[in-house]
Amino acid sequence: MTIASKPPGESVDRSTEVPARAGSVQLIGAMRGSGYREPPSLARRSDGQVLQLTPLLFAILDEVDGTQDIGQIAQRVSERVGRAVGPGDVAHLVDSSLRPLGLLTRADGSEPEVKRSSPLLGLRLRKEITDPDRTRRLTGPFARLFHPLVVVPVICLFVAACWWLLLVQGLASATYHAFQDPGVLLLIVAVTVLSAGFHEFGHAAAARYGGATPGRMGMGLYLFWPAFFTDVTDSYRLGRAGRVRTDLGGLYFNAIVAVAIVGVWFATRWDALLLVVLTQLLQMVHQLLPTVRFDGYHVLADLTGVPDLFQRIGPTLLGLLPWRWRRPESRTLRPWARAVVSVWVLVVVPMLLFSLVAMVLTLPRVLATAWAALAERAHVLAVVSSRGDLAAGAAQLVLMLATALPILGTLYILFRLARTGLVRLWTGTRGRPVRRGVAAALVLAIIGGLAFAWWPAPQTYRPIQPYERGTLTDILAPATLQSGRLTAGTTGAVQTIWPGGGARPTAEHPQLAMVLVPRDGRSPSWVFPFTKPAAPRPGDNQALAVNTTNGSTLYDVAFALVWVTGGQSALNTNSAYAFAHCSGCTTVAVAFQVVIIVGETHVVVPQNLAVAANYGCVDCVTAALANQLVLTVTSRPDAATMSRIAALWAKIMAYSHDLQGLGLSAVQSQLLVFEQELKDIIAHDPAAVQVPGGGATSVPAPAPSPAPTGSGATGSTPGPTANPGPVPAPAPAPTGTPAPQPTATPVPTATPVPTATP
């Protein structure tokens, strides 16, 4: 081919050149209800890619019909835009914009090679199921469902169905039946998949109802999940209301499916069908998310009149800089649209960045968890296959596929991000050695961070356990940073008390254990899911029995005699706590306290508490007994009475060392006997007359109640302990005539709390 050229400085006259559009290019026109100050015009290439064009470019493309030359096109365009456009201007825009975009044929008349954009959050591996003609035939009858006389009753029925299902009927029975029968579970999955396809019918039918022409329907892969799609690009011809109706058409068809399923349930009373209604609700909530390209994203884009919100992330972030506020590129959107898009960007960008960081940091744990789950599913699949249970085997295959797809999608997303980032860094720093050096240092830093987070250590690649919290701090702190301190779900250098003769726990097969973490060099950590009982204050009495040894018997006993003198407040607390985490074990806590109030006091509020809690116990008995006796006398007892009290208390202390092996009822009965003996001694002392209306406070003990469930335990040395007593006699009370003492507030004499776990 010979190319004739003219001397430099002399332009080539191309006014007689006749350009032509590329095949299957569709002109959609100016976008109605646009959020741009100057609404863009839309054109669609043969590959389905929709492009935004300026009014001038669209006018040139519209005049290109294969018969007019550039000179004629320039004349027609000048008339349309109201300003002079010469043939040279048209030729320049044809070569620099329209042909590179794939909208015009090449200079030699051949079709251009177009490359469809492939955004990270776009649909991939598309497979066409219906062509545009078949789509129109299939979805045409459903367009009638968008008539207002149909829409209003359907929405009312849908709201009523949701209220009935979630607040009246419930889903417990449906869930039980579905998971008891693998065949039913597969049926629910199949109906849910079909309803997802019906969701796309809703988009196409809504476009038809508004006057647009739907295109192809098919399926592909979005992020890491299979997804159906419908080409409704032609809906850009519609106004804002028509586009939003098209966006919400799929959700409307989900509502139709939900109403229909509820109707079938009323006819059959088959509870498993209600799970299909739940899947429709979850799908609708999921589709309304505006963060990725779901229906909610398109609704927001059409409401604001900004077709591709993700393309506005860069300009919006740069436009937030104060020195760029007045630049034309920062003022392309209308003020209200710019405000909405800015809010969307400021919400979505941090969420996507956090999701990316969490994806990178948790990848080792997720991989290990998926591998363990696949191994378990494979084992179950082999078992059910050997029995010939095809339904159960198919259910396991579906579960394995659902486990593998997110992992493959995550790996693909990370690969795409890495490849795209490296290519952009390489091309963006070409010819700029300083910038390329900085980029190389950044890449090396990222590689070092990934190596730190993904290094193959035992604590890194291990399955996620059900007892782990999974909080933000757990996600952002890799396992390698958590060693050396005790955190749920991590490993570290800690001491454990473990019975001999059995298999030791591992990261893959953990077992419950009492963990001792150094704290102030002495104390073990408290691992129960409730606050550890506070240490007894002066004048209080506490028995705390914590048993973690299988097959053992542990008693903790605390007896105390307390004198309240000098008008002090009687706020004494008597408490018995029994906590157990063992098998075949017995744990008992007994607290016995005698409070003698001498003289006048205005505050008498004793407390008697008994708590028994076991966790993970098999064939164990856990019980707590608290007895508290409160006596009120006018003055100190005489020497003979004090001697008899001392003798009785020595007898009580001797009894406290022999409690092990006794039944709870026997212990309580004997303590009541001791209480009566003490009251008799006080009553026969002429120097310590009981206050009028006072005396011993006593009410019948409440009936035993079951203990709450706890978690973990701390250690305790077997054997009874007791507070020394009796307390020496108080000093003489102040002289004078005391005012009558009001009756003391009654407190329970005994609070037994036994519990037994079969």
Residue, then its C-alpha position, 0 to 999 in steps of 0.5 A: m500500500t502506498i501512502a502519499s504525504k504532503p510537505p511538513g506544515e501542509s495539512v491533509d484534506r480529509s473532507t471527502e473521507v467517508p467514515a462508517r460506524a462499527g457493526s452493531v453500535q447502538l445510539i442510546g442518546a442523552m441520559r434523562g435525569s442525569g446528575y451531571r451539569e452537562p448530561p452525557s450521551l450514551a452509545r453501546r458497542s457491539d460487545g455490550q460496553v456502554l460508553q459515555l460521550t460528550p454532546l459533540l462526540f455523540a453528534i458526530l457519531d450520530e451523523v456518521d451513517g456511511t454515506q456522508d463525508i467528513g465535510q458534510i458531517a462537519q456542516r451538519v454537526s455545526e448546525r446541531v451544536g450551534r457553533a462552528v465545527g470544521p472538517g479538521d475538527v471532525a477528523h481529529l475527533v474521529d481519529s483521537s476518540l471515536r475510532p480508539l473507542g471502537l465506535l467507528t471502523r478503521a480507515d481501511g474499512s475493517e472492524p475495530e478490535v474492542k476490549r471490554s473493560s473488566p472491573l474488579l467488581g464486575l461479572r465474569l465468565r459470562k454464559e449467554i442463555t437467551d438471545p435478545d429476541r428470546t428474552r423479549r418473548l419470554t419476559g413479555p407476558f410478565a410485563r403486565l405484572f407491573h400494572p399498578l392494579v397488580v403491584v399494590p395488592v402484591i406488595c400488601l400481601f408480601v408485607a402481610a406474609c412477612w409479618w405472619l412468618l416472622l412474628v406469628q408462625g416462625l421458622a423453627s419447624a421449617t428448619y428442623h424438617a429441612f435439615q432432617d431430610p437432605g432431599v428437602l434441603l436440596l429441593i429448597v436449594a433448587v427452588t432458591v436457584l430458580s427464584a434467582g433466575f425469576h429475579e432476572f425476569g423481573h428486571a427484563a419485564a420492568a424494562r419492557y413495561g417502561g418501553a425499553t428493550p431487554g437484551r441477553m440473559g445468562m449467568g456468570l460469576y460475580l466476586f465468588w458466587p454464581a449469578f444470573f444477569t439480564d442486559v437492560t442497558d436500553s433502560y437508559r432511554l427511560g427517565r429516572a422513574g423507569r430506570v428505578r422501576t427496572d432496578l427494583g423489578g427483580l426484588y418485586f418478583n422475589a416478593i411474588v415468589a414469597v407470596a406464592i410460596v406462602g399460598v402453597w403452604f396454606a394449601t399443603r401445610w408443608d413447613a419446609l416451604l417456609l424456608v424458601v420464603l426466608t431465602q427470598l427475604l435474605q436475597m432481597v436484603h442482600q440485593l439492596l446493598p449499595t456497596v457492590r454492583f447489586d440492585g441497591y447500587h443500580v438504584l442509587a446510581d439511577l436516582t443520582g443520575v450517575p451511571d457508574l459510581f465506581q468510576r467517580i471514586g477517584p475524581t470524588l476523593l481528589g475533589l475533596l482536596p481544598w485546592r481542587w474545589r474550583r477545578p472544572e473536573s471537580r464540578t462536573l456533577r450537580p451539587w446534590a448529586r455530588a453530595v450523595v456520591s461523596v457520601w457513598v464514596l466515603v462509606v464504600v472506600p473504607m469498607l472495601l479497604f477494611s474488607l481487603v485487609a481482613m481478607v489478607l490477614t484471615l486468609p490462612r485461618v480461612l484456608a485451614t478452616a475450609w480444608a478441614a470442612l472439605a475433609e469432613r464433608a468428604h468423609v461424610l460423602a464417602v459414608v453416605s455413598s457407601r449406604g447408597d443415600l443419593a440425596a445425602g450425597a448430593a447435599q454433601l456435594v452442594l455443601m462442598l461446592a459452597t465451601a470451595l467457591p468463596i475460597l477460589g473467589t478470594l484467591y482470584i480477587l487477590f490475584r487480580l489485585a496484585r496483577t493490576g497493581l503491578v501493571r499500573l505501577w510498571t507502566g506509570t513509572r516508565g521513564r521515571p527511575v525515582r518513582r519506580g524505585v519508590a514503587a519497588a520499595l512499596v512492593l517489597a514492603i507489601i511482600g514482607g507484610l504478606a510473608f509476616a501474615w502468611w508465614p507457615a507457622p502452626q498457630t497461623y494455619r489452623p481452623i477457626q474454632p467455635y469458641e473464638r470471638g472473631t472480633l476486629t482486634d482478633i482479625l487485625a492482630p495476626a497470630t504471630l503477634q498474639s503469642g505470649r499472651l492468653t487470648a481466646g482462639t490463639t496459642g501461647a506459653v501458658q501452664t495447664i493443669w491436666p489429668g494424667g493418663g489421657a490424650r493431651p489437647t492439640a490445636e486441632h483437637p482442643q479440650l477444656a482445661m484450667v489455664l493459669v496465666p501469670r498475674d502479679g507472679r501468683s494468681p491464675s486468671w479467671v476464665f468463667p464468662f461471669t465476674k469472679p466473686a469479690a474477696p470478702r471484706p472485713g466482717d464478711n465470710q466466704a466459702l469458694a470451692v472450684n473443682t476441675t479434677n475429674g473423679s474428685t471430691l472438693y469441699d470448701v468450708a468457711f465458718a465465722l463468728v462476728w461481733v458488731t459493736g459501737g453502733q457500727s452498721a451490720l452489713n455482713t455478707n455470708s456467701a458460698y460459691a461452688f464452681a465445677h468443670c469436671s466429670g464424675c466429681t463432687t463440689v460443695a461450698v458451705a458458709f456458716q456465719v453468726v453475727i451478734i450485734v451488741g447495743e444500738t445500731h441503725v443499719v442492719v442489712p445482712q446478706n446471705l448468698a449461695v451460688a452453684a454453677n457447673y460447666g461441661c460436667v458429666d455425672c457431677v454434683t455441685a452444691a452451695l449452702a449458706n447459713q447466717l444467724v443474726l442475733t441482737v443483744t443490749s450489752r456484752p454477755d458476762a464471762a460465763t456466757m462468753s465461756r459457753i459461747a467459746a466452748l460451743w464455737a470450738k465444737i462447731m469448728a471441729y464439726s467443720h473439719d468433718l463435713q466431707g462425705l456428709g449430705l447437704s441436708a444433714v449439714q443444714s440440719q446440724l447447723l440449725v441445731f448449733e444455731q439453736e444452742l447458741k440462741d439458748i446460751i444468749a437467752h440465759d445470760p442476764a447481762a445480755v438481754q435481747v433487744p425488744g423486738g429483736g433477737a435472732t432473725s430467721v426464716p425458713a430456707p428456700a427450696p433448692s434451685p438449679a445452678p446456672t451454667g458457667s465456663g472454665a474454673t480456677g483451682s482450689t485446694p481440697g479440704p475444709t477451711a474455717n475462720p478462727g473463732p470465737v472473736p474476743a469479747p467486745a469492750p463494754a458498751p457506752t453508758g446511757t439508756p439506749a433507744p429501743q432497737p427496731t426489729a432486724t431485717p429478716v435474712p434466710t437462715a440457710t440458702p442451699v443451692p444444689t445441682a447435679t448433672p447426669 
